[in-house]
Amino acid sequence: MSATRELEPSLERLLASLLYYGTWLASAVIGAGLVVALFGGHSLPMRVVTAGILLLIMLPVVRVTLMLIVFVRERDYRFGAIAALVLTFIVFGFVLGART
């Protein structure tokens, strides 16, 4: 139990950094696409904006994947199994959404 408590601040900092910088990156990509569109671009800026939105959508997937990796490396298999189950549901949802 003490190993898990030692892991928590590190995992929390890692996840916070991922979400912080990931959000800033996605926002910058969206902003760049909008600025290019403002100056007369056509399809390329909308693709850049779409890529930024995709980055925002992928942040939770990357977060759960990161948690899975950390839990398995720390041999916390119970939480690793939970993270794997959540990741399975997310992937299953993407597959169902893509088929519809």
NUKOL-713786 format. One record per residue: residue number from 0; residue in three letters; x, y, z of N, C-alpha, C in turn. Coordinates in nm, 4 decimals. Layout:
# residues N
+-----+------+----------+----------+----------+----------+----------+----------+----------+----------+----------+
| seq | type |    neast |   nnorth |      nup |   caeast |  canorth |     caup |    ceast |   cnorth |      cup |
+-----+------+----------+----------+----------+----------+----------+----------+----------+----------+----------+
| NUM |  ALA |        X |        Y |        Z |        X |        Y |        Z |        X |        Y |        Z |
...
+-----+------+----------+----------+----------+----------+----------+----------+----------+----------+----------+
END
This chain:
# residues 100
+-----+------+----------+----------+----------+----------+----------+----------+----------+----------+----------+
| seq | type |    neast |   nnorth |      nup |   caeast |  canorth |     caup |    ceast |   cnorth |      cup |
+-----+------+----------+----------+----------+----------+----------+----------+----------+----------+----------+
|   0 |  MET |   0.0810 |  -0.1185 |   0.0000 |   0.0000 |   0.0000 |   0.0000 |   0.0865 |   0.1264 |   0.0000 |
|   1 |  SER |   0.2023 |   0.1218 |   0.0667 |   0.2867 |   0.2409 |   0.0717 |   0.3480 |   0.2719 |  -0.0650 |
|   2 |  ALA |   0.3745 |   0.1676 |  -0.1451 |   0.4288 |   0.1918 |  -0.2797 |   0.3286 |   0.2673 |  -0.3650 |
|   3 |  THR |   0.2001 |   0.2357 |  -0.3489 |   0.0969 |   0.3063 |  -0.4238 |   0.0893 |   0.4514 |  -0.3798 |
|   4 |  ARG |   0.1030 |   0.4756 |  -0.2515 |   0.0978 |   0.6138 |  -0.2024 |   0.2173 |   0.6948 |  -0.2491 |
|   5 |  GLU |   0.3342 |   0.6303 |  -0.2605 |   0.4500 |   0.6997 |  -0.3135 |   0.4333 |   0.7282 |  -0.4616 |
|   6 |  LEU |   0.3625 |   0.6433 |  -0.5322 |   0.3415 |   0.6568 |  -0.6759 |   0.2438 |   0.7696 |  -0.7078 |
|   7 |  GLU |   0.1458 |   0.7913 |  -0.6235 |   0.0375 |   0.8840 |  -0.6540 |   0.0843 |   1.0249 |  -0.6889 |
|   8 |  PRO |   0.1705 |   1.0897 |  -0.6083 |   0.2112 |   1.2259 |  -0.6476 |   0.2833 |   1.2278 |  -0.7818 |
|   9 |  SER |   0.3661 |   1.1284 |  -0.8081 |   0.4373 |   1.1221 |  -0.9355 |   0.3393 |   1.1024 |  -1.0509 |
|  10 |  LEU |   0.2452 |   1.0091 |  -1.0341 |   0.1450 |   0.9843 |  -1.1380 |   0.0578 |   1.1072 |  -1.1579 |
|  11 |  GLU |   0.0199 |   1.1704 |  -1.0502 |  -0.0636 |   1.2898 |  -1.0620 |   0.0091 |   1.4011 |  -1.1364 |
|  12 |  ARG |   0.1376 |   1.4204 |  -1.1063 |   0.2148 |   1.5228 |  -1.1770 |   0.2300 |   1.4888 |  -1.3249 |
|  13 |  LEU |   0.2527 |   1.3616 |  -1.3527 |   0.2678 |   1.3168 |  -1.4909 |   0.1385 |   1.3389 |  -1.5697 |
|  14 |  LEU |   0.0265 |   1.3015 |  -1.5106 |  -0.1024 |   1.3196 |  -1.5776 |  -0.1370 |   1.4676 |  -1.5922 |
|  15 |  ALA |  -0.1082 |   1.5456 |  -1.4896 |  -0.1358 |   1.6891 |  -1.4969 |  -0.0533 |   1.7540 |  -1.6079 |
|  16 |  SER |   0.0732 |   1.7149 |  -1.6190 |   0.1581 |   1.7697 |  -1.7259 |   0.1073 |   1.7287 |  -1.8630 |
|  17 |  LEU |   0.0680 |   1.6021 |  -1.8748 |   0.0143 |   1.5537 |  -2.0022 |  -0.1089 |   1.6337 |  -2.0435 |
|  18 |  LEU |  -0.2013 |   1.6508 |  -1.9524 |  -0.3239 |   1.7234 |  -1.9855 |  -0.2963 |   1.8716 |  -2.0104 |
|  19 |  TYR |  -0.2080 |   1.9311 |  -1.9310 |  -0.1767 |   2.0728 |  -1.9466 |  -0.1124 |   2.1009 |  -2.0830 |
|  20 |  TYR |  -0.0024 |   2.0299 |  -2.1101 |   0.0689 |   2.0550 |  -2.2353 |  -0.0086 |   2.0032 |  -2.3566 |
|  21 |  GLY |  -0.0818 |   1.8938 |  -2.3400 |  -0.1636 |   1.8432 |  -2.4495 |  -0.2732 |   1.9405 |  -2.4887 |
|  22 |  THR |  -0.3355 |   2.0014 |  -2.3889 |  -0.4397 |   2.1008 |  -2.4163 |  -0.3812 |   2.2235 |  -2.4843 |
|  23 |  TRP |  -0.2647 |   2.2683 |  -2.4369 |  -0.2008 |   2.3834 |  -2.4999 |  -0.1603 |   2.3530 |  -2.6438 |
|  24 |  LEU |  -0.1086 |   2.2330 |  -2.6673 |  -0.0688 |   2.1946 |  -2.8034 |  -0.1899 |   2.1902 |  -2.8959 |
|  25 |  ALA |  -0.2966 |   2.1263 |  -2.8506 |  -0.4174 |   2.1176 |  -2.9330 |  -0.4753 |   2.2566 |  -2.9594 |
|  26 |  SER |  -0.4749 |   2.3413 |  -2.8578 |  -0.5261 |   2.4777 |  -2.8762 |  -0.4402 |   2.5560 |  -2.9739 |
|  27 |  ALA |  -0.3086 |   2.5376 |  -2.9666 |  -0.2188 |   2.6075 |  -3.0591 |  -0.2405 |   2.5603 |  -3.2026 |
|  28 |  VAL |  -0.2625 |   2.4310 |  -3.2217 |  -0.2877 |   2.3784 |  -3.3556 |  -0.4193 |   2.4334 |  -3.4102 |
|  29 |  ILE |  -0.5222 |   2.4340 |  -3.3276 |  -0.6511 |   2.4905 |  -3.3698 |  -0.6361 |   2.6387 |  -3.4023 |
|  30 |  GLY |  -0.5664 |   2.7118 |  -3.3154 |  -0.5445 |   2.8551 |  -3.3392 |  -0.4667 |   2.8814 |  -3.4668 |
|  31 |  ALA |  -0.3646 |   2.8013 |  -3.4925 |  -0.2861 |   2.8182 |  -3.6155 |  -0.3726 |   2.7947 |  -3.7385 |
|  32 |  GLY |  -0.4575 |   2.6933 |  -3.7320 |  -0.5474 |   2.6674 |  -3.8441 |  -0.6448 |   2.7817 |  -3.8664 |
|  33 |  LEU |  -0.6955 |   2.8391 |  -3.7579 |  -0.7888 |   2.9518 |  -3.7709 |  -0.7202 |   3.0767 |  -3.8236 |
|  34 |  VAL |  -0.5960 |   3.0996 |  -3.7825 |  -0.5217 |   3.2165 |  -3.8323 |  -0.4937 |   3.2026 |  -3.9814 |
|  35 |  VAL |  -0.4537 |   3.0840 |  -4.0244 |  -0.4287 |   3.0622 |  -4.1679 |  -0.5591 |   3.0786 |  -4.2460 |
|  36 |  ALA |  -0.6701 |   3.0312 |  -4.1908 |  -0.7990 |   3.0459 |  -4.2585 |  -0.8392 |   3.1925 |  -4.2690 |
|  37 |  LEU |  -0.7997 |   3.2701 |  -4.1713 |  -0.8320 |   3.4126 |  -4.1708 |  -0.7651 |   3.4858 |  -4.2869 |
|  38 |  PHE |  -0.6504 |   3.4373 |  -4.3280 |  -0.5757 |   3.5019 |  -4.4350 |  -0.5973 |   3.4363 |  -4.5701 |
|  39 |  GLY |  -0.7087 |   3.3692 |  -4.5881 |  -0.7485 |   3.3234 |  -4.7199 |  -0.7201 |   3.1790 |  -4.7544 |
|  40 |  GLY |  -0.6857 |   3.0970 |  -4.6578 |  -0.6658 |   2.9564 |  -4.6884 |  -0.8000 |   2.8880 |  -4.7110 |
|  41 |  HIS |  -0.7973 |   2.7724 |  -4.7749 |  -0.9234 |   2.7037 |  -4.8013 |  -0.9327 |   2.5733 |  -4.7244 |
|  42 |  SER |  -0.8905 |   2.4642 |  -4.7822 |  -0.9112 |   2.3344 |  -4.7178 |  -0.8019 |   2.3007 |  -4.6172 |
|  43 |  LEU |  -0.6787 |   2.3479 |  -4.6399 |  -0.5692 |   2.3158 |  -4.5483 |  -0.5958 |   2.3658 |  -4.4059 |
|  44 |  PRO |  -0.6398 |   2.4896 |  -4.3857 |  -0.6636 |   2.5346 |  -4.2481 |  -0.7708 |   2.4517 |  -4.1756 |
|  45 |  MET |  -0.8716 |   2.4090 |  -4.2474 |  -0.9745 |   2.3290 |  -4.1815 |  -0.9203 |   2.1919 |  -4.1430 |
|  46 |  ARG |  -0.8266 |   2.1403 |  -4.2210 |  -0.7625 |   2.0139 |  -4.1840 |  -0.6759 |   2.0321 |  -4.0598 |
|  47 |  VAL |  -0.6114 |   2.1471 |  -4.0494 |  -0.5291 |   2.1752 |  -3.9312 |  -0.6188 |   2.1888 |  -3.8082 |
|  48 |  VAL |  -0.7309 |   2.2585 |  -3.8225 |  -0.8260 |   2.2716 |  -3.7118 |  -0.8791 |   2.1336 |  -3.6725 |
|  49 |  THR |  -0.9100 |   2.0516 |  -3.7697 |  -0.9582 |   1.9161 |  -3.7421 |  -0.8517 |   1.8349 |  -3.6688 |
|  50 |  ALA |  -0.7257 |   1.8521 |  -3.7062 |  -0.6171 |   1.7823 |  -3.6367 |  -0.6081 |   1.8285 |  -3.4912 |
|  51 |  GLY |  -0.6276 |   1.9566 |  -3.4660 |  -0.6277 |   2.0078 |  -3.3289 |  -0.7426 |   1.9510 |  -3.2469 |
|  52 |  ILE |  -0.8589 |   1.9406 |  -3.3088 |  -0.9741 |   1.8821 |  -3.2393 |  -0.9489 |   1.7346 |  -3.2118 |
|  53 |  LEU |  -0.8871 |   1.6656 |  -3.3068 |  -0.8520 |   1.5252 |  -3.2859 |  -0.7539 |   1.5102 |  -3.1697 |
|  54 |  LEU |  -0.6586 |   1.6027 |  -3.1592 |  -0.5670 |   1.5997 |  -3.0448 |  -0.6421 |   1.6139 |  -2.9132 |
|  55 |  LEU |  -0.7387 |   1.7030 |  -2.9086 |  -0.8196 |   1.7193 |  -2.7863 |  -0.8977 |   1.5928 |  -2.7534 |
|  56 |  ILE |  -0.9513 |   1.5291 |  -2.8562 |  -1.0287 |   1.4073 |  -2.8341 |  -0.9371 |   1.2940 |  -2.7869 |
|  57 |  MET |  -0.8144 |   1.2910 |  -2.8355 |  -0.7225 |   1.1820 |  -2.8016 |  -0.6588 |   1.1970 |  -2.6634 |
|  58 |  LEU |  -0.6673 |   1.3139 |  -2.6015 |  -0.6061 |   1.3328 |  -2.4702 |  -0.6546 |   1.2320 |  -2.3653 |
|  59 |  PRO |  -0.7842 |   1.2073 |  -2.3511 |  -0.8254 |   1.1065 |  -2.2521 |  -0.7751 |   0.9663 |  -2.2848 |
|  60 |  VAL |  -0.7648 |   0.9339 |  -2.4137 |  -0.7147 |   0.8022 |  -2.4528 |  -0.5680 |   0.7890 |  -2.4124 |
|  61 |  VAL |  -0.4899 |   0.8923 |  -2.4377 |  -0.3488 |   0.8917 |  -2.3997 |  -0.3354 |   0.8864 |  -2.2479 |
|  62 |  ARG |  -0.4243 |   0.9555 |  -2.1776 |  -0.4207 |   0.9547 |  -2.0308 |  -0.4435 |   0.8141 |  -1.9757 |
|  63 |  VAL |  -0.5452 |   0.7461 |  -2.0255 |  -0.5737 |   0.6106 |  -1.9786 |  -0.4607 |   0.5160 |  -2.0165 |
|  64 |  THR |  -0.4037 |   0.5328 |  -2.1356 |  -0.2907 |   0.4496 |  -2.1774 |  -0.1702 |   0.4720 |  -2.0866 |
|  65 |  LEU |  -0.1435 |   0.5963 |  -2.0546 |  -0.0336 |   0.6283 |  -1.9640 |  -0.0563 |   0.5669 |  -1.8261 |
|  66 |  MET |  -0.1787 |   0.5755 |  -1.7772 |  -0.2107 |   0.5153 |  -1.6478 |  -0.1907 |   0.3643 |  -1.6523 |
|  67 |  LEU |  -0.2327 |   0.3008 |  -1.7601 |  -0.2143 |   0.1572 |  -1.7752 |  -0.0659 |   0.1205 |  -1.7700 |
|  68 |  ILE |   0.0153 |   0.1952 |  -1.8418 |   0.1602 |   0.1682 |  -1.8436 |   0.2204 |   0.1848 |  -1.7048 |
|  69 |  VAL |   0.1848 |   0.2930 |  -1.6367 |   0.2401 |   0.3175 |  -1.5032 |   0.1953 |   0.2100 |  -1.4057 |
|  70 |  PHE |   0.0688 |   0.1735 |  -1.4081 |   0.0198 |   0.0719 |  -1.3148 |   0.0845 |  -0.0636 |  -1.3389 |
|  71 |  VAL |   0.1028 |  -0.1016 |  -1.4639 |   0.1654 |  -0.2306 |  -1.4935 |   0.3136 |  -0.2280 |  -1.4540 |
|  72 |  ARG |   0.3821 |  -0.1182 |  -1.4810 |   0.5233 |  -0.1073 |  -1.4422 |   0.5414 |  -0.1125 |  -1.2913 |
|  73 |  GLU |   0.4442 |  -0.0595 |  -1.2186 |   0.4505 |  -0.0601 |  -1.0724 |   0.3898 |  -0.1864 |  -1.0127 |
|  74 |  ARG |   0.3483 |  -0.2774 |  -1.0995 |   0.2890 |  -0.4055 |  -1.0595 |   0.1625 |  -0.3890 |  -0.9758 |
|  75 |  ASP |   0.0874 |  -0.2858 |  -1.0065 |  -0.0438 |  -0.2661 |  -0.9456 |  -0.1459 |  -0.3185 |  -1.0464 |
|  76 |  TYR |  -0.1601 |  -0.4506 |  -1.0488 |  -0.2365 |  -0.5160 |  -1.1541 |  -0.3865 |  -0.4912 |  -1.1437 |
|  77 |  ARG |  -0.4345 |  -0.4652 |  -1.0257 |  -0.5783 |  -0.4391 |  -1.0113 |  -0.6158 |  -0.3106 |  -1.0854 |
|  78 |  PHE |  -0.5414 |  -0.2033 |  -1.0591 |  -0.5703 |  -0.0779 |  -1.1288 |  -0.5293 |  -0.0856 |  -1.2752 |
|  79 |  GLY |  -0.4279 |  -0.1659 |  -1.3065 |  -0.3906 |  -0.1883 |  -1.4450 |  -0.5026 |  -0.2544 |  -1.5229 |
|  80 |  ALA |  -0.5687 |  -0.3516 |  -1.4597 |  -0.6817 |  -0.4190 |  -1.5252 |  -0.7982 |  -0.3227 |  -1.5457 |
|  81 |  ILE |  -0.8202 |  -0.2359 |  -1.4478 |  -0.9286 |  -0.1364 |  -1.4616 |  -0.8969 |  -0.0407 |  -1.5767 |
|  82 |  ALA |  -0.7717 |   0.0051 |  -1.5835 |  -0.7320 |   0.0951 |  -1.6922 |  -0.7434 |   0.0248 |  -1.8272 |
|  83 |  ALA |  -0.7064 |  -0.1023 |  -1.8327 |  -0.7176 |  -0.1780 |  -1.9582 |  -0.8637 |  -0.1934 |  -1.9988 |
|  84 |  LEU |  -0.9513 |  -0.2153 |  -1.9014 |  -1.0937 |  -0.2267 |  -1.9305 |  -1.1497 |  -0.0947 |  -1.9842 |
|  85 |  VAL |  -1.1121 |   0.0152 |  -1.9214 |  -1.1574 |   0.1470 |  -1.9688 |  -1.1057 |   0.1731 |  -2.1096 |
|  86 |  LEU |  -0.9796 |   0.1398 |  -2.1350 |  -0.9227 |   0.1587 |  -2.2680 |  -0.9943 |   0.0714 |  -2.3710 |
|  87 |  THR |  -1.0314 |  -0.0487 |  -2.3315 |  -1.1067 |  -0.1369 |  -2.4204 |  -1.2423 |  -0.0754 |  -2.4561 |
|  88 |  PHE |  -1.3108 |  -0.0200 |  -2.3568 |  -1.4400 |   0.0458 |  -2.3830 |  -1.4234 |   0.1650 |  -2.4766 |
|  89 |  ILE |  -1.3176 |   0.2430 |  -2.4574 |  -1.2948 |   0.3593 |  -2.5430 |  -1.2699 |   0.3151 |  -2.6874 |
|  90 |  VAL |  -1.1830 |   0.2160 |  -2.7048 |  -1.1534 |   0.1658 |  -2.8397 |  -1.2782 |   0.1056 |  -2.9025 |
|  91 |  PHE |  -1.3548 |   0.0299 |  -2.8242 |  -1.4800 |  -0.0280 |  -2.8735 |  -1.5756 |   0.0821 |  -2.9185 |
|  92 |  GLY |  -1.5844 |   0.1901 |  -2.8422 |  -1.6683 |   0.3037 |  -2.8810 |  -1.6222 |   0.3700 |  -3.0092 |
|  93 |  PHE |  -1.4887 |   0.3831 |  -3.0262 |  -1.4367 |   0.4393 |  -3.1502 |  -1.4710 |   0.3507 |  -3.2687 |
|  94 |  VAL |  -1.4561 |   0.2199 |  -3.2514 |  -1.4844 |   0.1263 |  -3.3614 |  -1.6318 |   0.1324 |  -3.3986 |
|  95 |  LEU |  -1.7181 |   0.1317 |  -3.2984 |  -1.8620 |   0.1409 |  -3.3270 |  -1.8972 |   0.2741 |  -3.3935 |
|  96 |  GLY |  -1.8346 |   0.3812 |  -3.3469 |  -1.8608 |   0.5128 |  -3.4061 |  -1.8128 |   0.5225 |  -3.5488 |
|  97 |  ALA |  -1.7008 |   0.4583 |  -3.5791 |  -1.6471 |   0.4628 |  -3.7146 |  -1.7323 |   0.3800 |  -3.8116 |
|  98 |  ARG |  -1.7958 |   0.2760 |  -3.7607 |  -1.8775 |   0.1906 |  -3.8472 |  -2.0153 |   0.2516 |  -3.8742 |
|  99 |  THR |  -2.0547 |   0.3490 |  -3.7967 |  -2.1889 |   0.4056 |  -3.8135 |  -2.1910 |   0.5242 |  -3.9052 |
+-----+------+----------+----------+----------+----------+----------+----------+----------+----------+----------+
END
